[in-house]
């Protein structure tokens, strides 16, 4: 597959030397705003949230291939801790979404754009999309149009787009929540159809960040030889058959053991790595506001957990170049002596 220069360089920067994604997410805003507020007994201050994100980046990025961080609370404070030998993903969406009776509408952060993410030197753009294929027609149209616009912007700026799809409970449902966590009552068909709805190349997605089709807490041991394991693997295999480009798994607030099981099934279905946050560092955050104790927990249990899932990734995950659409060979587009004349600049 021929890939444009900027996207190809970005994809290579986000993975490890063998082509597997081991990406750490520290762009979470609502969970940390809420968590810090509860522990402090008052609204979280900007500096408090920024300091936590910098600590997470400083302690965990050494074991990851890339970091995902937000531009408003995270990037500017954590920038000194973002290693130059690791990839950088920047969040595009606003964590505040529009909740309607027909579903949720994602919106881009005000004053923020793909152009700015490219200009600051990031290796990729991340867009979280709240999505249900059974939402209202206007909501579905809004969400799909948004991805197409962002995909076009990423193509123009020649930077990879990572799309995160997350099923959610409708307003008024018994299990309704606005927290960034897995919908415990989701149906696997919704997860699969969501992936189907954005699988077409016209959306301009380079990496998919997908959730488990089954609730993480319900998954059996992927190593166990039993009927439940085989049934669960079928669902993951169906998900892997839908996406022909690189894809990684999200943790959606799952615990360490739960996410380890998610990865076991996903890698057997063809996933190319992970992009996870709270599964790695949420237990350490329990020590907050004692940053020294939190740092010790990150250095111990969190990094130990990353070593475990990195070993699993090395053992079972496929390099991103082996995705069906890539075909094992990612080649530079517009290559040759006339590359300077044919490679478009921003003003063309």
GULONU-680152 format. One record per residue (C-alpha): residue number from 1; residue in one letter; z, x, y. Coordinates in Angstrom, 2 decimals, m for minus. Each point is the difference from the previous one (the first is absolute). Layout:
N
<segu nr="NUM" rest="a" pz="Z" px="X" py="Y"/>
...
This chain:
348
<segu nr="1" rest="x" pz="0.00" px="0.00" py="0.00"/>
<segu nr="2" rest="x" pz="m0.88" px="1.26" py="3.47"/>
<segu nr="3" rest="x" pz="2.86" px="m0.27" py="2.51"/>
<segu nr="4" rest="x" pz="m0.12" px="0.73" py="3.73"/>
<segu nr="5" rest="x" pz="1.63" px="3.21" py="1.18"/>
<segu nr="6" rest="x" pz="3.04" px="m1.49" py="1.73"/>
<segu nr="7" rest="x" pz="0.86" px="m2.39" py="m2.82"/>
<segu nr="8" rest="x" pz="m0.51" px="2.69" py="m2.63"/>
<segu nr="9" rest="x" pz="2.27" px="2.47" py="1.82"/>
<segu nr="10" rest="x" pz="2.60" px="m2.73" py="0.50"/>
<segu nr="11" rest="x" pz="0.01" px="m1.01" py="m3.66"/>
<segu nr="12" rest="x" pz="0.41" px="3.62" py="m1.05"/>
<segu nr="13" rest="x" pz="2.88" px="0.47" py="2.43"/>
<segu nr="14" rest="x" pz="1.95" px="m3.03" py="m1.27"/>
<segu nr="15" rest="x" pz="0.08" px="1.06" py="m3.66"/>
<segu nr="16" rest="x" pz="1.32" px="3.03" py="m1.84"/>
<segu nr="17" rest="x" pz="m2.17" px="2.87" py="m1.19"/>
<segu nr="18" rest="x" pz="m0.93" px="m1.92" py="m3.17"/>
<segu nr="19" rest="x" pz="m1.07" px="m3.15" py="1.89"/>
<segu nr="20" rest="x" pz="3.07" px="m2.18" py="m0.63"/>
<segu nr="21" rest="x" pz="1.78" px="m1.86" py="2.77"/>
<segu nr="22" rest="x" pz="3.77" px="0.60" py="0.34"/>
<segu nr="23" rest="x" pz="0.57" px="m1.60" py="3.38"/>
<segu nr="24" rest="x" pz="3.37" px="m0.75" py="1.59"/>
<segu nr="25" rest="x" pz="0.35" px="m3.04" py="2.26"/>
<segu nr="26" rest="x" pz="2.41" px="0.17" py="2.92"/>
<segu nr="27" rest="x" pz="m1.78" px="m2.52" py="2.22"/>
<segu nr="28" rest="x" pz="2.36" px="m2.85" py="m0.91"/>
<segu nr="29" rest="x" pz="1.33" px="m1.62" py="3.15"/>
<segu nr="30" rest="x" pz="1.62" px="m3.41" py="m0.71"/>
<segu nr="31" rest="x" pz="2.03" px="1.21" py="m3.03"/>
<segu nr="32" rest="x" pz="1.39" px="2.96" py="1.92"/>
<segu nr="33" rest="x" pz="0.56" px="m1.94" py="3.22"/>
<segu nr="34" rest="x" pz="1.93" px="m2.58" py="m2.01"/>
<segu nr="35" rest="x" pz="1.85" px="2.59" py="m2.09"/>
<segu nr="36" rest="x" pz="1.10" px="2.12" py="2.95"/>
<segu nr="37" rest="x" pz="1.04" px="m3.10" py="1.92"/>
<segu nr="38" rest="x" pz="2.16" px="m1.22" py="m2.88"/>
<segu nr="39" rest="x" pz="1.69" px="3.38" py="m0.40"/>
<segu nr="40" rest="x" pz="0.55" px="0.46" py="3.74"/>
<segu nr="41" rest="x" pz="1.01" px="m3.59" py="0.66"/>
<segu nr="42" rest="x" pz="m2.45" px="m0.20" py="2.88"/>
<segu nr="43" rest="x" pz="m3.78" px="0.23" py="0.56"/>
<segu nr="44" rest="x" pz="m1.49" px="3.30" py="m1.12"/>
<segu nr="45" rest="x" pz="m0.90" px="2.40" py="2.79"/>
<segu nr="46" rest="x" pz="m3.41" px="1.64" py="0.14"/>
<segu nr="47" rest="x" pz="1.48" px="3.48" py="m0.39"/>
<segu nr="48" rest="x" pz="1.98" px="m1.02" py="m3.08"/>
<segu nr="49" rest="x" pz="m3.07" px="m1.30" py="m1.78"/>
<segu nr="50" rest="x" pz="m2.09" px="2.98" py="1.08"/>
<segu nr="51" rest="x" pz="2.62" px="2.47" py="m1.23"/>
<segu nr="52" rest="x" pz="0.06" px="m1.63" py="m3.45"/>
<segu nr="53" rest="x" pz="m3.78" px="0.20" py="m0.26"/>
<segu nr="54" rest="x" pz="0.03" px="3.65" py="1.02"/>
<segu nr="55" rest="x" pz="2.66" px="0.76" py="m2.63"/>
<segu nr="56" rest="x" pz="m1.99" px="m1.78" py="m2.73"/>
<segu nr="57" rest="x" pz="m3.13" px="1.92" py="0.98"/>
<segu nr="58" rest="x" pz="1.77" px="3.34" py="0.18"/>
<segu nr="59" rest="x" pz="1.70" px="m0.33" py="m3.36"/>
<segu nr="60" rest="x" pz="m2.67" px="m1.74" py="m2.13"/>
<segu nr="61" rest="x" pz="m3.42" px="1.11" py="1.16"/>
<segu nr="62" rest="x" pz="0.29" px="3.35" py="m1.80"/>
<segu nr="63" rest="x" pz="m0.29" px="m1.89" py="m3.29"/>
<segu nr="64" rest="x" pz="m2.80" px="m2.33" py="1.10"/>
<segu nr="65" rest="x" pz="m3.69" px="0.42" py="0.71"/>
<segu nr="66" rest="x" pz="0.13" px="m2.01" py="3.23"/>
<segu nr="67" rest="x" pz="2.26" px="m2.08" py="2.21"/>
<segu nr="68" rest="x" pz="m0.59" px="m3.48" py="1.42"/>
<segu nr="69" rest="x" pz="1.75" px="m0.51" py="3.31"/>
<segu nr="70" rest="x" pz="m0.11" px="m2.49" py="2.87"/>
<segu nr="71" rest="x" pz="m1.03" px="0.97" py="3.55"/>
<segu nr="72" rest="x" pz="2.70" px="m1.88" py="1.90"/>
<segu nr="73" rest="x" pz="3.33" px="0.99" py="m1.60"/>
<segu nr="74" rest="x" pz="m0.99" px="2.85" py="m2.28"/>
<segu nr="75" rest="x" pz="m2.81" px="2.35" py="0.90"/>
<segu nr="76" rest="x" pz="1.03" px="1.59" py="3.28"/>
<segu nr="77" rest="x" pz="3.54" px="0.83" py="m1.15"/>
<segu nr="78" rest="x" pz="m0.98" px="1.04" py="m3.51"/>
<segu nr="79" rest="x" pz="m3.09" px="1.98" py="1.05"/>
<segu nr="80" rest="x" pz="1.76" px="3.40" py="m0.23"/>
<segu nr="81" rest="x" pz="0.90" px="m0.88" py="m3.61"/>
<segu nr="82" rest="x" pz="m3.51" px="m1.00" py="m1.07"/>
<segu nr="83" rest="x" pz="m1.18" px="3.05" py="m1.89"/>
<segu nr="84" rest="x" pz="m3.50" px="1.20" py="0.90"/>
<segu nr="85" rest="x" pz="m0.76" px="0.51" py="m3.70"/>
<segu nr="86" rest="x" pz="0.52" px="m3.69" py="m0.77"/>
<segu nr="87" rest="x" pz="m2.08" px="m3.08" py="0.78"/>
<segu nr="88" rest="x" pz="0.83" px="m2.48" py="2.75"/>
<segu nr="89" rest="x" pz="m0.50" px="m3.78" py="m0.12"/>
<segu nr="90" rest="x" pz="0.74" px="m2.08" py="3.09"/>
<segu nr="91" rest="x" pz="0.81" px="m3.71" py="0.09"/>
<segu nr="92" rest="x" pz="m2.32" px="m2.29" py="1.95"/>
<segu nr="93" rest="x" pz="1.55" px="m3.46" py="m0.33"/>
<segu nr="94" rest="x" pz="2.86" px="m1.53" py="1.97"/>
<segu nr="95" rest="x" pz="2.96" px="m0.83" py="m2.22"/>
<segu nr="96" rest="x" pz="0.23" px="m3.30" py="1.84"/>
<segu nr="97" rest="x" pz="m2.47" px="m2.46" py="m1.52"/>
<segu nr="98" rest="x" pz="m0.94" px="m3.58" py="0.84"/>
<segu nr="99" rest="x" pz="1.56" px="m2.47" py="m2.43"/>
<segu nr="100" rest="x" pz="m1.89" px="m3.29" py="m0.24"/>
<segu nr="101" rest="x" pz="0.25" px="m3.00" py="m2.29"/>
<segu nr="102" rest="x" pz="m3.19" px="1.25" py="m1.72"/>
<segu nr="103" rest="x" pz="1.04" px="3.63" py="m0.43"/>
<segu nr="104" rest="x" pz="0.55" px="3.26" py="1.83"/>
<segu nr="105" rest="x" pz="m2.32" px="1.74" py="2.44"/>
<segu nr="106" rest="x" pz="0.28" px="3.77" py="0.33"/>
<segu nr="107" rest="x" pz="m0.50" px="1.47" py="3.43"/>
<segu nr="108" rest="x" pz="m0.64" px="3.49" py="1.32"/>
<segu nr="109" rest="x" pz="2.74" px="1.64" py="2.03"/>
<segu nr="110" rest="x" pz="m0.62" px="m0.57" py="3.70"/>
<segu nr="111" rest="x" pz="m1.44" px="3.06" py="1.70"/>
<segu nr="112" rest="x" pz="m0.79" px="1.67" py="m3.32"/>
<segu nr="113" rest="x" pz="m3.31" px="0.62" py="m1.75"/>
<segu nr="114" rest="x" pz="m1.92" px="1.90" py="m2.65"/>
<segu nr="115" rest="x" pz="m1.41" px="2.20" py="2.77"/>
<segu nr="116" rest="x" pz="3.48" px="1.15" py="1.00"/>
<segu nr="117" rest="x" pz="0.98" px="0.68" py="m3.60"/>
<segu nr="118" rest="x" pz="m3.10" px="2.16" py="m0.41"/>
<segu nr="119" rest="x" pz="0.61" px="1.75" py="3.30"/>
<segu nr="120" rest="x" pz="3.56" px="1.06" py="m0.89"/>
<segu nr="121" rest="x" pz="m1.35" px="1.80" py="m3.06"/>
<segu nr="122" rest="x" pz="1.05" px="m2.36" py="m2.80"/>
<segu nr="123" rest="x" pz="m1.72" px="0.09" py="m3.38"/>
<segu nr="124" rest="x" pz="m0.05" px="m3.76" py="m0.57"/>
<segu nr="125" rest="x" pz="0.66" px="m3.48" py="1.39"/>
<segu nr="126" rest="x" pz="2.31" px="m2.41" py="m1.82"/>
<segu nr="127" rest="x" pz="m0.31" px="m3.76" py="0.46"/>
<segu nr="128" rest="x" pz="2.49" px="m2.34" py="m1.67"/>
<segu nr="129" rest="x" pz="m1.48" px="m3.44" py="m0.56"/>
<segu nr="130" rest="x" pz="2.15" px="m2.97" py="m0.92"/>
<segu nr="131" rest="x" pz="m2.37" px="m1.90" py="m2.24"/>
<segu nr="132" rest="x" pz="m0.17" px="m3.02" py="m2.24"/>
<segu nr="133" rest="x" pz="m3.32" px="m1.24" py="m1.35"/>
<segu nr="134" rest="x" pz="1.42" px="m3.54" py="0.09"/>
<segu nr="135" rest="x" pz="0.83" px="0.14" py="3.71"/>
<segu nr="136" rest="x" pz="m1.75" px="m2.22" py="2.54"/>
<segu nr="137" rest="x" pz="m3.67" px="0.66" py="0.72"/>
<segu nr="138" rest="x" pz="0.71" px="1.07" py="3.58"/>
<segu nr="139" rest="x" pz="2.65" px="2.48" py="m1.15"/>
<segu nr="140" rest="x" pz="m2.24" px="1.48" py="m2.69"/>
<segu nr="141" rest="x" pz="m2.87" px="0.33" py="2.48"/>
<segu nr="142" rest="x" pz="2.29" px="1.72" py="2.52"/>
<segu nr="143" rest="x" pz="1.31" px="2.48" py="m2.56"/>
<segu nr="144" rest="x" pz="m3.41" px="0.83" py="m1.43"/>
<segu nr="145" rest="x" pz="m1.58" px="0.37" py="3.44"/>
<segu nr="146" rest="x" pz="2.83" px="2.32" py="1.00"/>
<segu nr="147" rest="x" pz="m0.62" px="2.29" py="m2.96"/>
<segu nr="148" rest="x" pz="m3.72" px="0.05" py="0.70"/>
<segu nr="149" rest="x" pz="0.63" px="0.99" py="3.64"/>
<segu nr="150" rest="x" pz="2.44" px="2.72" py="m0.96"/>
<segu nr="151" rest="x" pz="m2.35" px="1.21" py="m2.72"/>
<segu nr="152" rest="x" pz="m2.82" px="0.24" py="2.54"/>
<segu nr="153" rest="x" pz="2.24" px="1.89" py="2.41"/>
<segu nr="154" rest="x" pz="1.00" px="2.44" py="m2.73"/>
<segu nr="155" rest="x" pz="m3.67" px="0.53" py="m0.91"/>
<segu nr="156" rest="x" pz="m0.84" px="0.66" py="3.66"/>
<segu nr="157" rest="x" pz="2.91" px="2.45" py="0.34"/>
<segu nr="158" rest="x" pz="m0.71" px="1.40" py="m3.47"/>
<segu nr="159" rest="x" pz="3.57" px="m0.26" py="m1.28"/>
<segu nr="160" rest="x" pz="1.19" px="m1.51" py="m3.32"/>
<segu nr="161" rest="x" pz="1.40" px="m3.53" py="m0.04"/>
<segu nr="162" rest="x" pz="2.88" px="m0.81" py="m2.33"/>
<segu nr="163" rest="x" pz="0.47" px="m3.74" py="m0.45"/>
<segu nr="164" rest="x" pz="3.34" px="m1.33" py="m1.21"/>
<segu nr="165" rest="x" pz="m0.08" px="m3.52" py="m1.45"/>
<segu nr="166" rest="x" pz="3.25" px="m1.92" py="m0.31"/>
<segu nr="167" rest="x" pz="0.47" px="m3.53" py="m1.34"/>
<segu nr="168" rest="x" pz="2.72" px="m1.99" py="1.80"/>
<segu nr="169" rest="x" pz="1.77" px="m3.37" py="m0.23"/>
<segu nr="170" rest="x" pz="m1.26" px="m2.78" py="2.26"/>
<segu nr="171" rest="x" pz="2.18" px="m1.28" py="2.82"/>
<segu nr="172" rest="x" pz="2.18" px="m2.81" py="m1.30"/>
<segu nr="173" rest="x" pz="0.05" px="1.31" py="m3.56"/>
<segu nr="174" rest="x" pz="3.39" px="0.27" py="m1.67"/>
<segu nr="175" rest="x" pz="m0.41" px="3.75" py="m0.32"/>
<segu nr="176" rest="x" pz="m1.38" px="0.53" py="3.51"/>
<segu nr="177" rest="x" pz="0.91" px="3.28" py="1.67"/>
<segu nr="178" rest="x" pz="m1.50" px="2.15" py="2.72"/>
<segu nr="179" rest="x" pz="1.40" px="3.18" py="m1.55"/>
<segu nr="180" rest="x" pz="m2.42" px="2.63" py="m1.22"/>
<segu nr="181" rest="x" pz="0.88" px="m0.48" py="m3.65"/>
<segu nr="182" rest="x" pz="m1.73" px="m1.18" py="m3.14"/>
<segu nr="183" rest="x" pz="m0.38" px="m3.77" py="m0.33"/>
<segu nr="184" rest="x" pz="2.12" px="m0.64" py="m3.07"/>
<segu nr="185" rest="x" pz="m1.90" px="m3.23" py="m0.75"/>
<segu nr="186" rest="x" pz="m3.51" px="1.39" py="0.41"/>
<segu nr="187" rest="x" pz="m2.62" px="m0.81" py="m2.60"/>
<segu nr="188" rest="x" pz="m2.10" px="2.85" py="m1.43"/>
<segu nr="189" rest="x" pz="m3.18" px="m1.98" py="0.64"/>
<segu nr="190" rest="x" pz="0.71" px="0.19" py="3.76"/>
<segu nr="191" rest="x" pz="0.28" px="3.79" py="m0.13"/>
<segu nr="192" rest="x" pz="m3.23" px="0.34" py="m1.96"/>
<segu nr="193" rest="x" pz="m1.95" px="m2.41" py="2.19"/>
<segu nr="194" rest="x" pz="1.24" px="1.75" py="3.14"/>
<segu nr="195" rest="x" pz="m1.43" px="3.26" py="m1.32"/>
<segu nr="196" rest="x" pz="m3.22" px="m1.78" py="m0.93"/>
<segu nr="197" rest="x" pz="m0.37" px="m1.42" py="3.50"/>
<segu nr="198" rest="x" pz="m0.04" px="3.50" py="1.54"/>
<segu nr="199" rest="x" pz="m1.70" px="1.99" py="m2.74"/>
<segu nr="200" rest="x" pz="m3.44" px="m0.13" py="1.62"/>
<segu nr="201" rest="x" pz="m1.13" px="3.22" py="1.67"/>
<segu nr="202" rest="x" pz="m0.90" px="m1.92" py="3.17"/>
<segu nr="203" rest="x" pz="3.70" px="m0.04" py="0.97"/>
<segu nr="204" rest="x" pz="m0.08" px="3.79" py="0.37"/>
<segu nr="205" rest="x" pz="3.16" px="0.69" py="m2.01"/>
<segu nr="206" rest="x" pz="0.38" px="3.51" py="m1.39"/>
<segu nr="207" rest="x" pz="3.40" px="m0.31" py="m1.74"/>
<segu nr="208" rest="x" pz="1.76" px="m3.16" py="m1.17"/>
<segu nr="209" rest="x" pz="3.77" px="m0.22" py="0.01"/>
<segu nr="210" rest="x" pz="0.82" px="m2.71" py="m2.54"/>
<segu nr="211" rest="x" pz="3.08" px="m1.75" py="m1.29"/>
<segu nr="212" rest="x" pz="0.94" px="m0.65" py="m3.60"/>
<segu nr="213" rest="x" pz="m1.63" px="m3.20" py="m1.29"/>
<segu nr="214" rest="x" pz="3.32" px="m0.80" py="m1.71"/>
<segu nr="215" rest="x" pz="3.35" px="0.20" py="1.73"/>
<segu nr="216" rest="x" pz="1.36" px="3.51" py="m0.36"/>
<segu nr="217" rest="x" pz="3.36" px="m1.25" py="m1.28"/>
<segu nr="218" rest="x" pz="m1.70" px="m1.82" py="m2.89"/>
<segu nr="219" rest="x" pz="m1.94" px="2.98" py="m1.34"/>
<segu nr="220" rest="x" pz="0.92" px="1.40" py="m3.41"/>
<segu nr="221" rest="x" pz="0.03" px="3.69" py="m0.84"/>
<segu nr="222" rest="x" pz="m3.68" px="1.06" py="0.04"/>
<segu nr="223" rest="x" pz="0.75" px="2.46" py="m2.81"/>
<segu nr="224" rest="x" pz="1.42" px="m2.68" py="m2.31"/>
<segu nr="225" rest="x" pz="m2.16" px="m1.26" py="m2.86"/>
<segu nr="226" rest="x" pz="0.53" px="m3.74" py="0.35"/>
<segu nr="227" rest="x" pz="m1.89" px="m3.17" py="0.89"/>
<segu nr="228" rest="x" pz="1.43" px="m0.23" py="3.52"/>
<segu nr="229" rest="x" pz="m1.28" px="3.48" py="0.82"/>
<segu nr="230" rest="x" pz="m3.50" px="m0.81" py="m1.21"/>
<segu nr="231" rest="x" pz="m0.09" px="m3.24" py="2.00"/>
<segu nr="232" rest="x" pz="1.10" px="1.79" py="3.18"/>
<segu nr="233" rest="x" pz="m2.61" px="2.72" py="m0.51"/>
<segu nr="234" rest="x" pz="m2.74" px="m2.62" py="m0.21"/>
<segu nr="235" rest="x" pz="0.86" px="m1.20" py="3.52"/>
<segu nr="236" rest="x" pz="m0.08" px="3.52" py="1.40"/>
<segu nr="237" rest="x" pz="m3.26" px="0.71" py="m1.82"/>
<segu nr="238" rest="x" pz="m1.51" px="m3.10" py="1.61"/>
<segu nr="239" rest="x" pz="1.07" px="1.30" py="3.40"/>
<segu nr="240" rest="x" pz="m1.51" px="3.41" py="m0.71"/>
<segu nr="241" rest="x" pz="m3.28" px="m1.58" py="m1.06"/>
<segu nr="242" rest="x" pz="m0.37" px="m1.76" py="3.37"/>
<segu nr="243" rest="x" pz="0.27" px="3.09" py="2.22"/>
<segu nr="244" rest="x" pz="m2.65" px="2.70" py="m0.40"/>
<segu nr="245" rest="x" pz="1.31" px="2.26" py="2.78"/>
<segu nr="246" rest="x" pz="3.19" px="2.06" py="0.12"/>
<segu nr="247" rest="x" pz="3.22" px="m2.01" py="m0.18"/>
<segu nr="248" rest="x" pz="3.71" px="0.67" py="0.10"/>
<segu nr="249" rest="x" pz="3.13" px="m2.02" py="m0.67"/>
<segu nr="250" rest="x" pz="2.52" px="m1.22" py="2.56"/>
<segu nr="251" rest="x" pz="3.68" px="m0.46" py="m0.76"/>
<segu nr="252" rest="x" pz="0.78" px="m3.07" py="2.18"/>
<segu nr="253" rest="x" pz="3.71" px="0.70" py="m0.09"/>
<segu nr="254" rest="x" pz="0.17" px="0.47" py="m3.78"/>
<segu nr="255" rest="x" pz="2.79" px="2.11" py="m1.44"/>
<segu nr="256" rest="x" pz="m0.56" px="3.44" py="m1.48"/>
<segu nr="257" rest="x" pz="m0.25" px="m1.06" py="m3.63"/>
<segu nr="258" rest="x" pz="m2.04" px="m3.08" py="0.87"/>
<segu nr="259" rest="x" pz="m2.57" px="2.05" py="1.91"/>
<segu nr="260" rest="x" pz="m0.13" px="2.61" py="m2.75"/>
<segu nr="261" rest="x" pz="m1.05" px="m2.78" py="m2.36"/>
<segu nr="262" rest="x" pz="m2.57" px="m1.28" py="2.48"/>
<segu nr="263" rest="x" pz="m1.58" px="3.44" py="0.10"/>
<segu nr="264" rest="x" pz="m0.03" px="0.28" py="m3.78"/>
<segu nr="265" rest="x" pz="m2.13" px="m3.12" py="m0.29"/>
<segu nr="266" rest="x" pz="m2.14" px="0.69" py="3.08"/>
<segu nr="267" rest="x" pz="m0.97" px="3.52" py="m1.03"/>
<segu nr="268" rest="x" pz="m1.15" px="m1.24" py="m3.39"/>
<segu nr="269" rest="x" pz="m2.18" px="m2.48" py="1.90"/>
<segu nr="270" rest="x" pz="m1.64" px="2.72" py="2.09"/>
<segu nr="271" rest="x" pz="2.16" px="0.34" py="3.13"/>
<segu nr="272" rest="x" pz="m0.30" px="3.28" py="1.89"/>
<segu nr="273" rest="x" pz="3.56" px="0.42" py="1.21"/>
<segu nr="274" rest="x" pz="2.65" px="m1.66" py="2.13"/>
<segu nr="275" rest="x" pz="0.95" px="m0.74" py="3.59"/>
<segu nr="276" rest="x" pz="3.68" px="m0.88" py="m0.11"/>
<segu nr="277" rest="x" pz="3.01" px="m0.01" py="2.29"/>
<segu nr="278" rest="x" pz="3.11" px="m1.97" py="m0.81"/>
<segu nr="279" rest="x" pz="m0.20" px="0.62" py="m3.76"/>
<segu nr="280" rest="x" pz="0.45" px="3.67" py="0.92"/>
<segu nr="281" rest="x" pz="2.46" px="m0.02" py="2.92"/>
<segu nr="282" rest="x" pz="1.75" px="m3.39" py="0.29"/>
<segu nr="283" rest="x" pz="2.99" px="1.03" py="m2.09"/>
<segu nr="284" rest="x" pz="0.50" px="3.03" py="2.25"/>
<segu nr="285" rest="x" pz="m0.14" px="m2.25" py="3.06"/>
<segu nr="286" rest="x" pz="3.12" px="m1.68" py="m1.37"/>
<segu nr="287" rest="x" pz="1.98" px="2.97" py="1.40"/>
<segu nr="288" rest="x" pz="m1.10" px="m0.75" py="3.56"/>
<segu nr="289" rest="x" pz="1.32" px="0.56" py="2.71"/>
<segu nr="290" rest="x" pz="1.28" px="3.19" py="m1.61"/>
<segu nr="291" rest="x" pz="m3.23" px="1.96" py="0.35"/>
<segu nr="292" rest="x" pz="1.43" px="3.04" py="m1.77"/>
<segu nr="293" rest="x" pz="0.88" px="m2.10" py="m3.06"/>
<segu nr="294" rest="x" pz="m3.38" px="m1.70" py="0.17"/>
<segu nr="295" rest="x" pz="m1.72" px="3.38" py="0.15"/>
<segu nr="296" rest="x" pz="1.97" px="1.20" py="m3.03"/>
<segu nr="297" rest="x" pz="m1.05" px="m3.08" py="m1.95"/>
<segu nr="298" rest="x" pz="m3.63" px="0.52" py="0.98"/>
<segu nr="299" rest="x" pz="0.19" px="3.66" py="m1.05"/>
<segu nr="300" rest="x" pz="1.53" px="m0.98" py="m3.33"/>
<segu nr="301" rest="x" pz="m0.83" px="m3.36" py="m1.54"/>
<segu nr="302" rest="x" pz="m3.04" px="m0.88" py="2.14"/>
<segu nr="303" rest="x" pz="m1.77" px="3.33" py="m0.50"/>
<segu nr="304" rest="x" pz="0.96" px="m0.07" py="m3.68"/>
<segu nr="305" rest="x" pz="m1.63" px="m3.42" py="m0.28"/>
<segu nr="306" rest="x" pz="m3.12" px="1.26" py="1.74"/>
<segu nr="307" rest="x" pz="m0.17" px="2.84" py="m2.50"/>
<segu nr="308" rest="x" pz="0.08" px="m2.57" py="m2.81"/>
<segu nr="309" rest="x" pz="m2.72" px="m2.25" py="1.38"/>
<segu nr="310" rest="x" pz="m2.09" px="3.01" py="1.01"/>
<segu nr="311" rest="x" pz="0.17" px="1.20" py="m3.60"/>
<segu nr="312" rest="x" pz="m1.05" px="m3.47" py="m1.14"/>
<segu nr="313" rest="x" pz="m2.82" px="0.03" py="2.54"/>
<segu nr="314" rest="x" pz="m1.24" px="3.38" py="m1.19"/>
<segu nr="315" rest="x" pz="0.17" px="m1.17" py="m3.61"/>
<segu nr="316" rest="x" pz="m1.63" px="m3.43" py="0.25"/>
<segu nr="317" rest="x" pz="m1.69" px="m0.66" py="3.37"/>
<segu nr="318" rest="x" pz="m3.69" px="0.67" py="0.44"/>
<segu nr="319" rest="x" pz="m1.32" px="2.17" py="2.84"/>
<segu nr="320" rest="x" pz="m1.52" px="m2.16" py="2.72"/>
<segu nr="321" rest="x" pz="m3.42" px="1.51" py="m0.61"/>
<segu nr="322" rest="x" pz="0.02" px="m1.70" py="m3.41"/>
<segu nr="323" rest="x" pz="0.00" px="m3.48" py="1.53"/>
<segu nr="324" rest="x" pz="m3.07" px="m1.87" py="m1.28"/>
<segu nr="325" rest="x" pz="m1.69" px="m0.19" py="3.41"/>
<segu nr="326" rest="x" pz="0.46" px="3.75" py="0.53"/>
<segu nr="327" rest="x" pz="m1.31" px="0.85" py="m3.45"/>
<segu nr="328" rest="x" pz="1.85" px="3.29" py="m0.35"/>
<segu nr="329" rest="x" pz="m1.87" px="1.67" py="2.87"/>
<segu nr="330" rest="x" pz="0.89" px="m0.44" py="3.66"/>
<segu nr="331" rest="x" pz="m2.82" px="1.63" py="1.94"/>
<segu nr="332" rest="x" pz="m0.46" px="0.54" py="3.70"/>
<segu nr="333" rest="x" pz="m2.47" px="m2.40" py="1.58"/>
<segu nr="334" rest="x" pz="m2.58" px="1.20" py="2.51"/>
<segu nr="335" rest="x" pz="0.31" px="3.55" py="m1.35"/>
<segu nr="336" rest="x" pz="m2.52" px="2.72" py="0.72"/>
<segu nr="337" rest="x" pz="m1.36" px="2.18" py="2.78"/>
<segu nr="338" rest="x" pz="m0.48" px="m3.01" py="2.27"/>
<segu nr="339" rest="x" pz="3.60" px="m1.21" py="m0.41"/>
<segu nr="340" rest="x" pz="0.87" px="0.56" py="3.70"/>
<segu nr="341" rest="x" pz="m2.91" px="m2.16" py="1.16"/>
<segu nr="342" rest="x" pz="0.53" px="m2.77" py="m2.55"/>
<segu nr="343" rest="x" pz="3.80" px="m0.30" py="0.12"/>
<segu nr="344" rest="x" pz="0.75" px="m2.58" py="2.69"/>
<segu nr="345" rest="x" pz="2.49" px="0.67" py="2.79"/>
<segu nr="346" rest="x" pz="2.32" px="m2.59" py="1.50"/>
<segu nr="347" rest="x" pz="m2.32" px="m0.68" py="2.93"/>
<segu nr="348" rest="x" pz="m3.09" px="m0.80" py="m2.11"/>
